[in-house]
Amino acid sequence: MEPRKTNILIVENNPWDAYLLRETFKDHADGEFNLIRESGLTGAFERMAVEKIDLTILDLYLPETSGLETLQRVRNFDPGMPVIVLTSHFSAELASKAREMGASFCLPKDRPEMVALVKGLRENVSAKADL
């Protein structure tokens, strides 16, 4: 029996950014993850309530909320959910605050960072499979 793929919830309202992230996964980890996209927190919370989500990749600026409030709402909904923040409003201060609030990582939303993220996730999953 084939092991279950890691379910990654992408919460991103910008279609272009969502497309770039999906293409990055396709280019560097094709078929290794089950990607699920929601464009806002309402849909994300509904999805999290009915599906096993292993990791959330979160944009901080969504229609219902913006900034670190977005991360706080996810942390309140599911305190144990691993969250990686991808934002076009990146700063060292924002990254530090996001980490303090429980984000695993906070990265700028650009192609090299997305590639590094996907490769890192792929290596992490491969290492766990080898155990």
DSSP file (Angstrom, degrees, kcal/mol; ACC not computed):
  #  RESIDUE AA STRUCTURE BP1 BP2  ACC     N-H-->O    O-->H-N    N-H-->O    O-->H-N    TCO  KAPPA ALPHA  PHI   PSI    X-CA   Y-CA   Z-CA
    1    1 A M              0   0    0      0, 0.0     0, 0.0     0, 0.0     0, 0.0   0.000 360.0 360.0 360.0 132.8    0.0    0.0    0.0
    2    2 A E        -     0   0    0      1,-0.1     3,-0.1     3,-0.0     0, 0.0  -0.520 360.0-109.2 -74.7 135.6    1.3    3.4   -1.0
    3    3 A P        -     0   0    0      0, 0.0     2,-0.1     0, 0.0    -1,-0.1  -0.277  40.5 -94.7 -64.3 151.9    1.8    5.8    1.9
    4    4 A R        -     0   0    0      1,-0.1     2,-0.1     3,-0.0     3,-0.0  -0.415  41.5-117.6 -66.7 137.3   -0.5    8.8    2.1
    5    5 A K        -     0   0    0     -2,-0.1     2,-0.4     1,-0.1    28,-0.2  -0.417  33.2 -98.1 -72.3 152.2    0.7   11.9    0.5
    6    6 A T  E     -a   33   0A   0     26,-0.7    28,-2.7    -2,-0.1     2,-0.6  -0.583  35.7-136.2 -70.7 126.3    1.3   15.0    2.7
    7    7 A N  E     -a   34   0A   0     -2,-0.4    47,-2.2    26,-0.2    48,-1.4  -0.784  21.7-171.0 -89.2 118.0   -1.7   17.3    2.4
    8    8 A I  E     -ab  35  55A   0     26,-2.7    28,-2.7    -2,-0.6     2,-0.6  -0.948  10.2-152.9-113.4 120.8   -0.6   20.9    2.0
    9    9 A L  E     -ab  36  56A   0     46,-2.8    48,-3.0    -2,-0.5     2,-0.6  -0.832   7.2-160.0 -92.9 120.0   -3.3   23.7    2.3
   10   10 A I  E     -ab  37  57A   0     26,-3.7    28,-2.6    -2,-0.6     2,-0.8  -0.902   2.7-166.4-101.0 116.6   -2.3   26.8    0.3
   11   11 A V  E     +ab  38  58A   0     46,-3.1    48,-2.3    -2,-0.6     2,-0.3  -0.860  34.0 137.2-106.4  98.9   -4.2   29.8    1.5
   12   12 A E        -     0   0    0     26,-1.9    28,-0.1    -2,-0.8    50,-0.1  -0.972  37.0-169.8-149.0 121.6   -3.6   32.4   -1.2
   13   13 A N        +     0   0    0     -2,-0.3    26,-0.1    48,-0.3    -1,-0.1   0.649  68.5  88.4 -90.3 -15.2   -6.2   34.8   -2.8
   14   14 A N     >  -     0   0    0      1,-0.2     4,-2.4     2,-0.0     5,-0.2  -0.747  65.8-155.5 -87.1 113.8   -3.9   36.0   -5.6
   15   15 A P  H  > S+     0   0    0      0, 0.0     4,-2.4     0, 0.0    -1,-0.2   0.859  92.0  52.1 -57.9 -37.1   -4.3   33.6   -8.6
   16   16 A W  H  > S+     0   0    0      2,-0.2     4,-2.6     1,-0.2     5,-0.2   0.933 110.7  46.2 -66.9 -45.3   -0.9   34.3  -10.0
   17   17 A D  H  > S+     0   0    0      2,-0.2     4,-2.2     1,-0.2    -1,-0.2   0.904 113.2  50.2 -63.4 -40.7    0.9   33.7   -6.7
   18   18 A A  H  X S+     0   0    0     -4,-2.4     4,-2.5     2,-0.2    -2,-0.2   0.907 110.7  50.3 -62.5 -41.7   -1.1   30.4   -6.3
   19   19 A Y  H  X S+     0   0    0     -4,-2.4     4,-2.8    -5,-0.2     5,-0.2   0.932 109.8  49.9 -61.7 -47.1   -0.2   29.4   -9.8
   20   20 A L  H  X S+     0   0    0     -4,-2.6     4,-2.1     1,-0.2    -1,-0.2   0.900 111.8  48.4 -60.1 -41.2    3.5   30.1   -9.2
   21   21 A L  H  X S+     0   0    0     -4,-2.2     4,-2.2     2,-0.2    -1,-0.2   0.928 112.2  48.1 -66.7 -44.2    3.5   28.1   -6.1
   22   22 A R  H  X S+     0   0    0     -4,-2.5     4,-2.6     1,-0.2    -2,-0.2   0.917 112.2  49.8 -60.8 -43.6    1.7   25.1   -7.7
   23   23 A E  H  X S+     0   0    0     -4,-2.8     4,-2.7     2,-0.2    -1,-0.2   0.864 107.9  54.2 -64.3 -35.7    4.2   25.3  -10.6
   24   24 A T  H  X S+     0   0    0     -4,-2.1     4,-2.0    -5,-0.2     5,-0.2   0.921 110.3  46.0 -63.8 -43.7    7.1   25.3   -8.2
   25   25 A F  H  X S+     0   0    0     -4,-2.2     4,-2.6     1,-0.2    -2,-0.2   0.920 113.1  50.7 -62.9 -42.1    5.8   22.1   -6.6
   26   26 A K  H  X S+     0   0    0     -4,-2.6     4,-0.6     1,-0.2    -2,-0.2   0.906 113.8  44.5 -61.5 -42.5    5.2   20.6  -10.0
   27   27 A D  H  < S+     0   0    0     -4,-2.7    -1,-0.2     1,-0.2    -2,-0.2   0.817 128.5  24.3 -71.8 -32.2    8.8   21.4  -11.1
   28   28 A H  H  < S+     0   0    0     -4,-2.0    -2,-0.2    -5,-0.2    -3,-0.2   0.506 138.2  17.6-118.1  -6.7   10.5   20.3   -8.0
   29   29 A A  H >X S-     0   0    0     -4,-2.6     3,-2.1    -5,-0.2     4,-0.6  -0.116  75.4-172.3-157.7  46.7    8.3   17.7   -6.3
   30   30 A D  T 3< S-     0   0    0     -4,-0.6    -4,-0.1     1,-0.3    -7,-0.0  -0.241  74.2  -9.0 -56.4 117.9    5.8   16.6   -8.9
   31   31 A G  T 34 S+     0   0    0      2,-0.2    -1,-0.3    -2,-0.1    -5,-0.1   0.432 103.1 107.8  79.1   0.1    3.1   14.4   -7.4
   32   32 A E  T <4 S+     0   0    0     -3,-2.1   -26,-0.7    -7,-0.2     2,-0.3   0.688  78.8  40.9 -83.6 -17.8    4.8   14.1   -4.0
   33   33 A F  E  < S-a    6   0A   0     -4,-0.6     2,-0.8   -28,-0.2    -2,-0.2  -0.940  75.5-128.9-129.6 150.8    2.3   16.3   -2.2
   34   34 A N  E     -a    7   0A   0    -28,-2.7   -26,-2.7    -2,-0.3     2,-0.4  -0.890  31.8-157.1 -96.7 108.3   -1.4   16.8   -2.3
   35   35 A L  E     -a    8   0A   0     -2,-0.8     2,-0.4   -28,-0.2   -26,-0.2  -0.750  12.8-177.0 -93.8 131.5   -2.0   20.5   -2.8
   36   36 A I  E     -a    9   0A   0    -28,-2.7   -26,-3.7    -2,-0.4     2,-0.4  -0.994   9.7-157.1-126.6 129.2   -5.3   22.0   -1.8
   37   37 A R  E     +a   10   0A   0     -2,-0.4     2,-0.4   -28,-0.2   -26,-0.2  -0.912  15.0 174.8-115.8 136.6   -6.0   25.7   -2.4
   38   38 A E  E     -a   11   0A   0    -28,-2.6   -26,-1.9    -2,-0.4    -2,-0.0  -0.982  23.2-148.1-129.0 145.0   -8.4   28.0   -0.7
   39   39 A S  S    S+     0   0    0     -2,-0.4     2,-0.3   -28,-0.2   -28,-0.1   0.468  77.0  18.5 -94.4  -1.3   -8.5   31.8   -1.4
   40   40 A G  S  > S-     0   0    0     22,-0.1     4,-1.9   -28,-0.1     5,-0.1  -0.966  81.3 -99.5-158.0 172.9   -9.6   32.9    2.1
   41   41 A L  H  > S+     0   0    0     -2,-0.3     4,-3.2     2,-0.2     5,-0.3   0.852 114.0  59.9 -69.5 -35.4   -9.7   31.9    5.7
   42   42 A T  H  > S+     0   0    0      1,-0.2     4,-2.1     2,-0.2    -1,-0.2   0.960 111.3  40.4 -58.2 -51.2  -13.4   30.9    5.7
   43   43 A G  H  > S+     0   0    0      1,-0.2     4,-2.4     2,-0.2    -1,-0.2   0.877 114.6  54.1 -63.3 -37.9  -12.7   28.2    3.0
   44   44 A A  H  X S+     0   0    0     -4,-1.9     4,-2.8     2,-0.2    -2,-0.2   0.926 109.3  46.8 -63.6 -44.8   -9.5   27.2    4.7
   45   45 A F  H  X S+     0   0    0     -4,-3.2     4,-1.6     2,-0.2    -1,-0.2   0.889 111.6  51.2 -66.4 -38.1  -11.2   26.7    8.1
   46   46 A E  H  X S+     0   0    0     -4,-2.1     4,-0.8    -5,-0.3    -1,-0.2   0.921 112.9  46.4 -62.3 -42.8  -14.0   24.7    6.4
   47   47 A R  H >X S+     0   0    0     -4,-2.4     4,-2.1     1,-0.2     3,-0.9   0.918 110.4  52.0 -65.0 -44.7  -11.4   22.5    4.7
   48   48 A M  H 3< S+     0   0    0     -4,-2.8     5,-0.2     1,-0.2    -1,-0.2   0.792 105.0  57.9 -64.0 -27.7   -9.3   22.1    7.9
   49   49 A A  H 3< S+     0   0    0     -4,-1.6    -1,-0.2    -5,-0.2    -2,-0.2   0.754 118.8  27.8 -74.2 -23.7  -12.5   20.9    9.7
   50   50 A V  H << S+     0   0    0     -3,-0.9     2,-0.3    -4,-0.8    -2,-0.2   0.583 116.3  54.6-116.5 -13.2  -13.2   18.0    7.3
   51   51 A E  S  < S-     0   0    0     -4,-2.1     2,-0.9    -5,-0.1    -1,-0.1  -0.899  82.1-110.1-124.5 153.0   -9.8   17.0    5.9
   52   52 A K        -     0   0    0     -2,-0.3     2,-0.5    -3,-0.0   -45,-0.1  -0.724  39.2-171.9 -78.6 108.1   -6.4   16.0    7.4
   53   53 A I        -     0   0    0     -2,-0.9   -45,-0.2    -5,-0.2     3,-0.1  -0.910  13.6-174.7-105.4 127.7   -4.2   18.9    6.6
   54   54 A D        +     0   0    0    -47,-2.2     2,-0.3    -2,-0.5   -46,-0.2   0.732  69.4   6.5 -92.5 -25.6   -0.5   18.4    7.4
   55   55 A L  E     -b    8   0A   0    -48,-1.4   -46,-2.8    26,-0.1     2,-0.5  -0.983  60.6-146.7-159.0 142.0    0.8   21.9    6.7
   56   56 A T  E     -bc   9  83A   0     26,-2.5    28,-2.9    -2,-0.3     2,-0.6  -0.969   2.8-159.0-116.6 130.0   -0.6   25.3    5.8
   57   57 A I  E     -bc  10  84A   0    -48,-3.0   -46,-3.1    -2,-0.5     2,-0.5  -0.949  27.6-162.9-102.9 118.9    1.2   27.7    3.5
   58   58 A L  E     -bc  11  85A   0     26,-2.9    28,-2.3    -2,-0.6     2,-0.4  -0.892  24.1-154.9-119.9 127.0   -0.4   31.1    4.4
   59   59 A D        -     0   0    0    -48,-2.3    28,-0.2    -2,-0.5     3,-0.1  -0.789  17.7-146.4 -85.5 139.8   -0.5   34.4    2.7
   60   60 A L  S    S+     0   0    0     26,-0.4     2,-0.8    -2,-0.4     7,-0.4   0.684  81.6  68.4 -82.9 -17.3   -1.0   37.1    5.3
   61   61 A Y        +     0   0    0      5,-0.2   -48,-0.3     9,-0.1     5,-0.2  -0.842  64.5 149.3-112.7  99.8   -3.1   39.5    3.2
   62   62 A L        -     0   0    0      3,-2.4     3,-0.4    -2,-0.8   -22,-0.1  -0.752  59.6 -99.2-123.4 166.4   -6.5   37.9    2.4
   63   63 A P  S    S+     0   0    0      0, 0.0   -23,-0.1     0, 0.0     3,-0.1   0.863 120.5  40.9 -57.1 -37.8  -10.0   39.4    1.8
   64   64 A E  S    S+     0   0    0      1,-0.1     2,-0.3     6,-0.0   -24,-0.1   0.700 127.7   3.5 -85.4 -18.7  -11.2   38.8    5.4
   65   65 A T        -     0   0    0     -3,-0.4    -3,-2.4     2,-0.0     2,-0.3  -0.975  60.8-152.0-160.2 163.5   -8.1   39.7    7.3
   66   66 A S    >   +     0   0    0     -2,-0.3     3,-0.9    -5,-0.2    -5,-0.2  -0.990  50.6   2.0-147.8 157.5   -4.6   41.1    6.9
   67   67 A G  T >> S-     0   0    0     -7,-0.4     3,-1.6    -2,-0.3     4,-0.7  -0.257 117.5 -21.4  70.3-154.9   -1.2   41.0    8.5
   68   68 A L  H 3> S+     0   0    0      1,-0.3     4,-2.6     2,-0.2    -1,-0.2   0.675 125.4  75.5 -67.0 -17.2   -0.3   39.0   11.5
   69   69 A E  H <> S+     0   0    0     -3,-0.9     4,-2.3     2,-0.2    -1,-0.3   0.868  91.6  57.3 -58.3 -35.4   -4.0   38.9   12.5
   70   70 A T  H <> S+     0   0    0     -3,-1.6     4,-1.7   -10,-0.3    -1,-0.2   0.941 108.4  44.1 -60.7 -48.7   -4.3   36.3    9.7
   71   71 A L  H  X S+     0   0    0     -4,-0.7     4,-2.7     1,-0.2    -2,-0.2   0.914 111.5  54.4 -62.3 -43.2   -1.7   34.1   11.3
   72   72 A Q  H  X S+     0   0    0     -4,-2.6     4,-2.4     1,-0.2    -1,-0.2   0.884 106.1  52.0 -60.5 -39.3   -3.3   34.6   14.7
   73   73 A R  H  X S+     0   0    0     -4,-2.3     4,-2.0     2,-0.2    -1,-0.2   0.890 110.7  47.6 -65.5 -38.7   -6.7   33.4   13.4
   74   74 A V  H  X S+     0   0    0     -4,-1.7     4,-2.7     2,-0.2    -2,-0.2   0.929 111.8  50.0 -66.0 -44.4   -5.1   30.2   12.0
   75   75 A R  H  < S+     0   0    0     -4,-2.7    -2,-0.2     1,-0.2    -1,-0.2   0.885 111.5  49.4 -60.9 -39.4   -3.2   29.6   15.3
   76   76 A N  H  < S+     0   0    0     -4,-2.4    -1,-0.2    -5,-0.2    -2,-0.2   0.885 112.3  47.9 -67.1 -38.6   -6.5   30.1   17.2
   77   77 A F  H  < S+     0   0    0     -4,-2.0    -2,-0.2     1,-0.3    -1,-0.2   0.920 136.3   4.9 -68.7 -44.5   -8.4   27.7   14.9
   78   78 A D    ><  -     0   0    0     -4,-2.7     3,-1.9    -5,-0.1    -1,-0.3  -0.720  65.0-174.2-144.4  88.8   -5.7   25.0   15.1
   79   79 A P  T 3  S+     0   0    0      0, 0.0    -1,-0.1     0, 0.0    -3,-0.1   0.747  86.3  51.5 -58.3 -25.6   -2.8   25.7   17.5
   80   80 A G  T 3  S+     0   0    0      2,-0.1    -5,-0.1    -5,-0.0    22,-0.0   0.497  80.1 116.8 -91.0  -2.7   -0.9   22.6   16.4
   81   81 A M    <   -     0   0    0     -3,-1.9     2,-0.3    -7,-0.2   -26,-0.1  -0.497  67.6-127.5 -69.7 122.4   -1.1   23.3   12.7
   82   82 A P        -     0   0    0      0, 0.0   -26,-2.5     0, 0.0     2,-0.4  -0.559  33.2-167.4 -66.7 130.6    2.4   23.8   11.1
   83   83 A V  E     -c   56   0A   0     19,-0.4    21,-3.0    -2,-0.3    22,-0.9  -0.981  18.4-167.8-128.2 131.7    2.2   27.1    9.2
   84   84 A I  E     -cd  57 105A   0    -28,-2.9   -26,-2.9    -2,-0.4     2,-0.5  -0.985  18.3-146.4-114.2 124.2    4.7   28.6    6.7
   85   85 A V  E     -cd  58 106A   0     20,-2.8    22,-3.2    -2,-0.5     2,-0.5  -0.789  14.5-174.6 -92.2 127.5    4.0   32.2    5.9
   86   86 A L  E     + d   0 107A   0    -28,-2.3   -26,-0.4    -2,-0.5     2,-0.4  -0.993  18.4 167.7-116.6 123.6    4.8   33.4    2.4
   87   87 A T  E >   - d   0 108A   0     20,-2.3    22,-2.0    -2,-0.5     3,-0.5  -0.990  44.8-150.0-141.5 145.6    4.3   37.2    2.0
   88   88 A S  T 3  S+     0   0    0     -2,-0.4    -1,-0.1    20,-0.2   -29,-0.0   0.465 101.1  65.0 -86.3  -2.4    5.1   39.9   -0.4
   89   89 A H  T 3  S+     0   0    0      2,-0.1    -1,-0.2     5,-0.0     5,-0.1  -0.196  78.5 161.7-108.0  38.0    5.4   42.3    2.6
   90   90 A F    <   +     0   0    0     -3,-0.5     2,-0.3     4,-0.1     3,-0.1  -0.299   6.4 155.5 -67.6 140.0    8.4   40.5    4.0
   91   91 A S     >  -     0   0    0      1,-0.1     4,-2.5    -2,-0.0     5,-0.2  -0.957  52.5-113.6-151.6 159.5   10.6   42.1    6.6
   92   92 A A  H  > S+     0   0    0     -2,-0.3     4,-2.3     1,-0.2     5,-0.2   0.880 119.1  52.5 -61.6 -37.2   13.0   40.8    9.3
   93   93 A E  H  > S+     0   0    0      2,-0.2     4,-2.4     1,-0.2    -1,-0.2   0.926 109.7  47.6 -65.0 -44.8   10.7   42.2   11.9
   94   94 A L  H  > S+     0   0    0      1,-0.2     4,-2.8     2,-0.2    -2,-0.2   0.923 111.9  50.5 -61.5 -44.4    7.6   40.6   10.4
   95   95 A A  H  X S+     0   0    0     -4,-2.5     4,-2.3     1,-0.2    -1,-0.2   0.907 110.4  49.7 -60.6 -42.4    9.4   37.2   10.2
   96   96 A S  H  X S+     0   0    0     -4,-2.3     4,-2.2     2,-0.2    -1,-0.2   0.920 112.7  46.2 -63.1 -44.9   10.5   37.5   13.8
   97   97 A K  H  X S+     0   0    0     -4,-2.4     4,-1.6     2,-0.2    -2,-0.2   0.898 111.3  52.1 -66.0 -40.3    6.9   38.3   15.0
   98   98 A A  H  <>S+     0   0    0     -4,-2.8     5,-2.6     1,-0.2     4,-0.2   0.909 110.0  49.0 -62.9 -41.3    5.5   35.5   12.9
   99   99 A R  H ><5S+     0   0    0     -4,-2.3     3,-1.5     1,-0.2    -1,-0.2   0.907 108.8  53.0 -63.8 -41.6    8.0   33.0   14.4
  100  100 A E  H 3<5S+     0   0    0     -4,-2.2    -1,-0.2     1,-0.3    -2,-0.2   0.828 106.9  53.8 -61.2 -30.9    7.1   34.2   17.9
  101  101 A M  T 3<5S-     0   0    0     -4,-1.6    -1,-0.3    -5,-0.1    -2,-0.2   0.441 131.5 -91.5 -85.8  -0.2    3.4   33.6   17.0
  102  102 A G  T < 5S+     0   0    0     -3,-1.5   -19,-0.4     1,-0.3    -3,-0.2   0.466  73.7 146.7 108.6   2.2    4.2   30.0   16.0
  103  103 A A      < -     0   0    0     -5,-2.6    -1,-0.3    -6,-0.2   -19,-0.2  -0.492  43.9-144.1 -68.2 140.1    4.9   30.1   12.3
  104  104 A S  S    S-     0   0    0    -21,-3.0     2,-0.3     1,-0.3   -20,-0.2   0.904  81.0  -5.8 -69.1 -41.3    7.5   27.5   11.3
  105  105 A F  E     -d   84   0A   0    -22,-0.9   -20,-2.8    -7,-0.1     2,-0.4  -0.977  55.0-154.2-148.1 156.5    8.9   29.9    8.7
  106  106 A C  E     +d   85   0A   0     -2,-0.3   -20,-0.2   -22,-0.2   -11,-0.1  -0.954  28.8 173.6-134.4 115.9    8.2   33.3    7.2
  107  107 A L  E     -d   86   0A   0    -22,-3.2   -20,-2.3    -2,-0.4     2,-0.1  -0.879  35.3-102.8-126.3 151.6    9.5   33.8    3.7
  108  108 A P  E     -d   87   0A   0      0, 0.0     2,-1.7     0, 0.0   -20,-0.2  -0.441  39.6-113.6 -68.6 148.4    9.3   36.4    1.0
  109  109 A K  S    S+     0   0    0    -22,-2.0     2,-0.3    -2,-0.1   -23,-0.1  -0.619  71.6 118.2 -87.1  82.4    7.0   35.5   -1.8
  110  110 A D  S  > S-     0   0    0     -2,-1.7     4,-2.3     1,-0.1     3,-0.3  -0.966  74.1-104.5-143.5 161.9    9.5   35.1   -4.7
  111  111 A R  H  > S+     0   0    0     -2,-0.3     4,-2.6     1,-0.2     5,-0.2   0.878 114.7  50.7 -58.0 -47.6   10.5   32.3   -6.9
  112  112 A P  H  > S+     0   0    0      0, 0.0     4,-2.3     0, 0.0    -1,-0.2   0.906 113.0  47.3 -60.5 -38.9   13.9   31.4   -5.4
  113  113 A E  H  > S+     0   0    0     -3,-0.3     4,-2.4     2,-0.2    -2,-0.2   0.889 111.4  51.2 -67.7 -38.1   12.3   31.2   -1.9
  114  114 A M  H  X S+     0   0    0     -4,-2.3     4,-2.6     2,-0.2     5,-0.2   0.910 110.3  49.1 -64.4 -41.6    9.5   29.1   -3.2
  115  115 A V  H  X S+     0   0    0     -4,-2.6     4,-2.6     2,-0.2     5,-0.2   0.934 112.2  47.9 -62.2 -46.7   12.0   26.7   -4.8
  116  116 A A  H  X S+     0   0    0     -4,-2.3     4,-2.3    -5,-0.2    -2,-0.2   0.897 111.8  51.3 -61.6 -40.5   14.0   26.4   -1.6
  117  117 A L  H  X S+     0   0    0     -4,-2.4     4,-2.6     2,-0.2    -2,-0.2   0.949 111.8  45.2 -60.8 -51.0   10.8   25.8    0.4
  118  118 A V  H  X S+     0   0    0     -4,-2.6     4,-2.5     1,-0.2    -2,-0.2   0.914 113.9  49.1 -62.9 -44.0    9.6   23.0   -1.9
  119  119 A K  H  X S+     0   0    0     -4,-2.6     4,-2.4     1,-0.2    -1,-0.2   0.899 111.9  49.9 -62.3 -40.1   13.0   21.4   -2.0
  120  120 A G  H  X S+     0   0    0     -4,-2.3     4,-2.3    -5,-0.2    -2,-0.2   0.914 111.3  47.8 -64.6 -43.2   13.2   21.6    1.8
  121  121 A L  H  X S+     0   0    0     -4,-2.6     4,-2.5     2,-0.2     5,-0.2   0.910 111.6  51.3 -63.0 -41.8    9.7   20.1    2.2
  122  122 A R  H  X S+     0   0    0     -4,-2.5     4,-2.4     1,-0.2    -2,-0.2   0.922 111.3  46.7 -62.2 -45.2   10.6   17.3   -0.2
  123  123 A E  H  X S+     0   0    0     -4,-2.4     4,-2.5     2,-0.2    -1,-0.2   0.895 111.6  52.0 -64.3 -39.9   13.8   16.4    1.6
  124  124 A N  H  X S+     0   0    0     -4,-2.3     4,-2.0     2,-0.2    -2,-0.2   0.928 112.0  45.0 -62.9 -46.5   12.0   16.5    5.0
  125  125 A V  H  X S+     0   0    0     -4,-2.5     4,-2.1     1,-0.2    -1,-0.2   0.899 113.3  50.9 -65.6 -40.5    9.3   14.1    3.8
  126  126 A S  H  X S+     0   0    0     -4,-2.4     4,-1.4    -5,-0.2    -2,-0.2   0.904 109.3  50.7 -63.1 -41.6   11.9   11.8    2.1
  127  127 A A  H  X S+     0   0    0     -4,-2.5     4,-0.6     1,-0.2    -1,-0.2   0.901 110.6  48.9 -64.5 -40.5   14.0   11.7    5.3
  128  128 A K  H >< S+     0   0    0     -4,-2.0     3,-0.9     1,-0.2    -1,-0.2   0.871 108.3  54.5 -66.3 -36.0   10.9   10.7    7.4
  129  129 A A  H 3< S+     0   0    0     -4,-2.1    -1,-0.2     1,-0.2    -2,-0.2   0.810 103.8  56.3 -67.1 -28.9   10.0    8.0    4.9
  130  130 A D  H 3<        0   0    0     -4,-1.4    -1,-0.2     1,-0.2    -2,-0.2   0.641 360.0 360.0 -77.9 -14.1   13.5    6.5    5.3
  131  131 A L    <<        0   0    0     -3,-0.9    -1,-0.2    -4,-0.6    -2,-0.1   0.495 360.0 360.0 -73.0 360.0   13.0    6.1    9.1
